[in-house]
Amino acid sequence: MPRDFIPYGRHDISEEDISSVVKVLRSSHLTQGDVVPAFEAAICTKVSSRYAVATTNATSALHLACLALEVGFGDYVWTSPITFVASANCALFCGAFVDFVDISPETGLLDINLLAQKLYLAKQTNTLPKVVIPVHLAGVSCDMKALYSLSSIYGFHILEDASHAIGGRYQNKPVGACSYSKITVFSLHPVKIITSGEGGIATTNDSSLASRMTELRSHGITKDPSRFIYKSPGPWFYEQQSLGFNYRLTDIQAALGLSQLSRLDSIISRRNELFSFYLRNVESLPIRFLHIPIDVLSSVHLAIFCLIDPNPLLHYHIFDFMRNKGIGVQLHYIPVHLQPFFQKLGFNRGQFPNSESYAHSAVSLPLFPSLSHSEQLYILESLHLAFSLWSD
């Protein structure tokens, strides 16, 4: 009997999750009830933030965050090339210019030294960014303290793209506490750490940013009488005060997210356990996993290794061999600046060499809580065989 395909990520749904969703389905409100606020409050407690704003997905949360930070036409927003395209698209949605800062080959994260150099040059040409979006690739926090120091010098806002990183920690504080940023965004997509089916959430400690994102996610409408421009004729009154969007999370989705959140610590523990097993069993191979700094607890959304000597032919061989074995290895990510759309914006091959080298070297191995020991052994056995056949 052929082995079932092993994807790189998979959602993990419990009976408690199902019961939570069914409870909402049997209630009087499927959306705009009290479950979304309860979920937001639980997120705040978990990540030590003052406010949380739940949205349809992390892309919409990034978009709202940029708008709340007043990103607009003519502004500059910088992020990493090694990320999903949404990290850059959110700024383009606002009419801003996007640029990138190359990664550190050791971590795959935005390189702080290269950022400092680029900021110095940008100041000379009056093209400093309004917002920098560090991406916590694979669940590993960027060096936020160093980023914050640069923001104090050059005056940009920090928006953390922590789509991979809920449950992670930086300097013993939860990612999402916004100790060194204005806003943090998490993804609740099914392959992420916890899920609401589809969904995203933004955390902040700034009441005005939270209020702005909350208003924008629901058509730019406010129902707060203290903010009305016109005198309210009655309790039914509301005002659209800006052009917003329908980015609301449903109570059905929030119920799933709230239930999943209760298991977050055990999920993070399991992911780190699986990752450690990979680390212990690849020491003889010519690969290295992305470095996790000592002051970071990774949520281990992804188990990414890189070839010690980048080789496009070997990279293809590993992908082809593993996929043919029913193992869903993946590349996270094709550098954003190499996408056809961004090439049309003027980006060129060779601009961010570390990211381009990474793309010829990186492989994400399957990692999710329900991955069995036998499946992990099969993955490792297949990986060793792939390298052995290449050597022969």
Secondary structure, 3 states (H helix, E strand, C coil): CCCCCECCCCCCCCHHHHHHHHHHHCCCCCCCCCHHHHHHHHHHHHHCCCEEEEECCHHHHHHHHHHHCCCCCCCEEEECCCCCCHHHHHHHCCCCEEEECCECCCCCCECHHHHHHHHHHHHHCCCCCCEEECECHHHCCCCHHHHHHHHHHHCCEEEEECCCCCCCEECCEECCCCCCCCEEEEECCCCCCCCCCCCEEEEECCHHHHHHHHHHCECCEECCHHHCCCCCCCCCCCEECCCCCECCCCHHHHHHHHHHHCCHHHHHHHHHHHHHHHHHCCCCCCEEECCCCCCEECCCCCEEEEECCCCHHHHHHHHHHHHHCCECCECCCCCHHHCHHHHHCCCCCCCCHHHHHHHCCEEEECCCCCCCHHHHHHHHHHHHHHHHHHHC
